[in-house]
Structures are given as C-alpha cells and as structure tokens.
C-alpha cells in the first residue's frame, strides 16, 4: 500500500471484526511513527495501548462513571456556520447509515454511547502529554497521530480517533497510573480490523473542495 492509498482509504471506523491485534504488529507501527515531525524535536506525545482483560476492566470503569467536565474545548468551531454544516453533514451520513431517524433521540444517544467501549475495537491507544505543553506541542501530537493512522492502514488495520474519551480523563489517568497534575489526557484511538460490510463503515463522506482551503501563488 502506498501513501496515497493509505490516505484515501483511511476513515473513522466504528465497527470492527472480532480479531485481536498482535503485539508485534502494533510495535512495528509505533516504532516507525517515532519519526513523525516534531517542532524543536520535543516529541511531546506519550501513549498507552491497552487490549484484552485490562481493556475490559478499564471500559467497565468508563461505562459506570458519569462523564466529567472537559479539560479542553472541541466545540469552538460550531460558532461559525460553515464548520457547523460540516459536522451536521458527517453526522447525518453516519446516522442514516445506521438507520437512525433524526427524531429518534434515544437511538442516537445509544449509538454515540458506543464510544465508551471504542466500538468494540480489540485495542485502544490512550494519548496524553505533560500539561506544560502548549498549542504547538498539541499540534506536534496531531502530526504524530497521523502517521500512526497511515501506518495502521499499511498493516491492514483501521482506527477511530476518540476525543470523546476526554470525558473520562480522570478514570483513564487513574487506571494508567498517571499524575493528574502533570498529565493532560488528549484522546483515545480505537484500533482493529474494520468490518467491511458494516454500513457505518461505508457511507459517503465529503471534503471541502481544494480551492476553498489552499491557495497557489507564483506558479506558471
């Protein structure tokens, strides 16, 4: 698989087959991802990848704990209509694929609640970094997560980024033995093999036309 294929075939997978992810494969992915770009070479990212019984134990704690107040804001883009429309578009595609009507609030909540068990993925990566890190280092962490995602595709794996897990940052920090005062919890990443037949993994997604986001100056 080349880079173009990895980029264009990746998507947020929300239904996985019942197949474990072996340690050798995930170590190979993470070892290569160390070479991601990093401003000033700080390499601020840290992570724990959990599977098997420890993952079930953590998920049992998550599903029986009320969500906490978020430590960072991912909803700010909703202040502008263009960004809100993009969110609504992807949400509509997902719920339509699941056969859930707009007015069926209970079913929508149940579908969103599957985030708590990472859509039954066999492995989940939890990402965090020291609180002293500022916006550039948050960006560095994102630049590291992207090659992780693409390297997973190279191995035939898929993933779903889960900022949702920030609702359970305290539970996750406690489980992983992380100092609450030192560490900011960022996100989870569900990892596994996609179910190719699941409608939720096949609905059409939209992207903004290139000309709306990128300008080319000085070219012939």
PyMOL commands that set and color helices and strands:
alter all, ss='L'
color gray80, all
select helices_A, chain A and resi 3-9+23-33+39-41+52-63+76-79+81-97+105-120+135-154+163-176+199-201+210-213
alter helices_A, ss='H'
color red, helices_A
select strands_A, chain A and resi 46-51+123-130+158-162+183-192
alter strands_A, ss='S'
color yellow, strands_A
deselect
rebuild
show_as cartoon
